[in-house]
Amino acid sequence: MAARFIASEVGQGLRRNLSMTLAMIITTAVALAMLGGGLLVVMTASASQDKYDYLNEFRVYVDRSISREDPDCAAACGEIRAQLEATDGVASLEYKNPQETYEEFTELFASTDPVLVESTSPDALGSRFTLTLDDPTRAEAVAEDLATVEGIEIVQGQGELVERVFSVLHGIRNAAFAVAVVQLVATVLLIANMTQIAAFTRRTAVGIMRLVGASRWYTELPFVLEAVIAAVAGALLAVGGLFAAKSVFLDRVLAEAYRANLVERITAQDILLIAPVLVVAGAVVSAITAWVTLRLTVRH
């Protein structure tokens, strides 16, 4: 009987304040979607970080004039090779002549940027050494030593590319969390306002219940449940929004990083993994907000 009464009160309360309920659902959905987006980026960055424990390489591009004159790396290029091999911290190196460098370039960009491939002539790229370090923590010192070697045009550390990718991820994460905080404040204020209006609307009925012996918790429970139900609906909407954002936005923004295997792919399973967190977070915050609002503003 009590459960049926509470369910009836909750249903009536949600219908009576329909516009407020819808506003709360939407606001909660946005806040939790931003929170979920930030969590997804954190998960992706954390999983991707493990990839780079072994990325201790430098790509050293030889001056193009030397590359054209000595493609077999026997004369001037050979001297550069000897200096690179003697550099402290270099464990091994691999050499690619201009033709091999160009073939690698065309293979890498043929599907993603065919216009770039067509506009790049075979003699536009020089020879390249790929250096592997014996200690990744000495990358900065090795880079300083490489800068003194004559005949080198570009020194590119893998860490530079990785740092750029992660700076984008961290930017997305920070923006998502910032919006989530703002929306969370708006959600809390909206829940408090909704609870006050609902309690004021039903003040006569609640007063009669208290006079006939109903406990304070019994009279407050319907208001708390209304807030929780609206928040859970918003959380489910947020989860749906994350699935949509993954397909429409994240997969496109991170497409190049996925193809280059720079970051772990965000999957549907990742979203399903954080979905319970969003639902529980929405329910707990709404329940606490509604309960505190009733205790502070409603007299029984």
Secondary structure by P-SEA (a helix, b strand, c coil): caaaaaaaaaaaaaaaaaaaaaaaaaaaaaaaaaaaaaaaaaaaaaaacccccccbbbbbbccaaaaaaccccccaaaaaaaaaaacccccccccccaaaaaaaaaaacccccaaaaaacccccccbbbbbbbccccaaaaaaaaaaacccccbbbbaaaaaaaaaaaaaaaaaaaaaaaaaaaaaaaaaaaaaaaaaaaaaaaaaaaaaaacccccccaaaaaaaaaaaaaaaaaaaaaaaaaaaaccccccaaaaaaacccccccaaaaaaaaaaaaaaaaaaaaaaaaaaaaccccc
